[in-house]
Amino acid sequence: MNTEDVSADDLGPRVSGKLVVLCMVGFAMLMTGLMIGYWEAYTRPFRDLQVAINERFPGCGPRVIGGRHRSGRDGAPNTLRVLIYVDSEDFNPEEESARRTEVVRELVDLASRYQELDSYELLEIRLMQALPEKKWRRWDVAQSPRVWREELTAAGIATDHWPSTTEKAADDPAGPVNVSDKVGSE
């Protein structure tokens, strides 16, 4: 068997270890900057509302998302979704109760104070509750801002901070669009 001697000079151009480390650090900084920029653009429009919800309901982990669903369906409504996590000792979100109604009304009132609801066709409120063994209770309700405003007014909650607009009654549903009571696992 014939073996040839291989020397370092025969391997071709070398890249310095310092250059590799500098490139890795530069790439990490670029990716971190992109992540911060994306997060800023994604959460900025809803940050004040999320902070207000967390001040009113400490530890609820609020999530606020706005826009159209990207499910591929044409005509998906422009929706503002407000999600909070409810403590298991507070109340069961699946059961009709005065506490659930109070929480939902407060969330709608906060949303009306911190977001321009006229730009949304639906305002969806979602209450989530963690149960043992990775099970969840979930309750949703979605209505047009006009219907929410009427409901708050009927409950005696001031809505004079809402902008007065001409409502499109023909386009608005008369009541809840989607109410789901589910126990699922994640």
N, C-alpha and C positions, 0 to 999 in steps of 0.2 A: 504494500500500500504506500502510495506516494503522498506525502503531506507537504503543503507549501507553507512557508512562513508568511504570516500576515502582520504587517506593521501598521501603526496608527496613521502613517502617512498615506496608506493605500485606501483608507476608509472614506475619503472625500472630505467635503467641508464640514467643520464642526460648529455647533451652536454653543455658545458660552452658557454655562449654568446660570450666571447672573442675568443674562438676557431672558432665559426661560422663566426665572422667578419674577422678573419685572413684567413680562407678558402676562403671567398668571395673576399678579396683583392688579394690573391694569384691567384685565378682563373681569375680575371680581368687582372692581370699582364701577366699571361700566354697567354690569348687570345689576348691582345694587342701585345705581342711579336710575336705571330704567324701571326697576321695581318700585322705587319711591315715586317716580313720576307717574306711573300707571296708577298706583294706589291713590295718589293725590287727585288725579283726574277722575277716578272712579268714585271716591267718597266725598269729595269737596262739596258737591251740590246738596248733600244730605247730612253733612257733619253737624251743623247746628241743631237739627232735629234730633239726631242720635244722642247728642250731649244732653238736650232738654229731656228726652225720654229717660235717659239713665239717671238724671238728677231726680226726676219724679218717681221712678221705679228703680232704686239702686240695685245693681247686680243682675239686671234683667237681660244684659247682653243684646241691646237693640240692634237690629239690622234694618236699614231702609234702602230700598232699591226702586229705581224708577225707570220707566221705558216700556218698550214693547217686547213681548216674548219672542225669542228667536227660534221658534219651533218650526218655522217654515210655512206657517199658516198666514195667508193674506188676511188683512183686516183684523189682526189681533189688537185689542184695545190698548191704548197707552195707560199703563197702570202704575200707581205708586203703592208699593207693598211695604207695610210696617210689620215687622216680626219682633216679638219679645218672648223670652223664656220666663215662665211663671213658676214660682217656687211651689213644691208639692204640698206644703202646709197652708198655702194661701187659699187656693180654691181649685176645683176641677174645671178646666176650661170647657169640657164637653157638656157639662150640666148647665142648664139655664139657671142663672143666679143673679141677684142684685149686684154682687161683686164683679162678676164678669161684665155685665152691662156698664158698670161704673168705669172699669178699666178701659173698655173699648171706647166709651165716650171721651174719656180723658186723652186717649191716643189720637182720636179724630180731632179733638180740639187742639192738641199740640201740633199735629200735622198741618192744620189750617193756619196756625200762627207762624210756622217756620217754612212752609212750602207754598208755592203758587199752585193751588189745587185746580185752578181753571185750565191748566195745561194738561190735565189728566182726565181720562174718561172714567176710570175706576180708581177708588181708594180701597185697597184690600188690607184688612187687619188679620194677622195670624198670631194665635197664641199657642205656644208649645210648652209642654211639660214633660220633663224626664222622669221616667219610672224605673224601678229596679230592673236589672237584667236587660238593659239597653232597649227598653220599650218606650214609646212616646205617646202622649195624648196630644192631639192637634185639633184646633178649631179655627175655621176661616170664615170670614164674611167679606164680600166685595160689593160695593154699591157706588153709584155715581156720586160725585161731590154734592150735587144738588140734593139727592136723597139724604145724605149724611147731614147736610145743613138743616133740612126740614126736621130730621129726627132730633138734632140738638136743640133746635128752637122749641120743638114740642116738649122737650124735657126741661125747658127753662134755662138752658145754657146760652149765654150771650154769643151771638155770631156776628156782631157788628164789625169785627175786625176782618171778616171775609169780604173780599171785593164784591161789589154788587155788579152782576153781569146779567145779560139776557140769557136765560136758560133755554136749552133746546129740549123741551119736554118730550118731543116726539122721539128723540134719540135716546133718552134716558129710560132705563127700566123703572118700573113702579116699585120694585123692592129689591131684596138681595139677589145678586146674580149667581153667587156660588156660596153655598154653605155646606161645609163638609165636617162630619164628625168621624174621626178615624183614630184607631189605636193601631200603631204600626211599630215595626222595629227597624232600626238602622244599623 
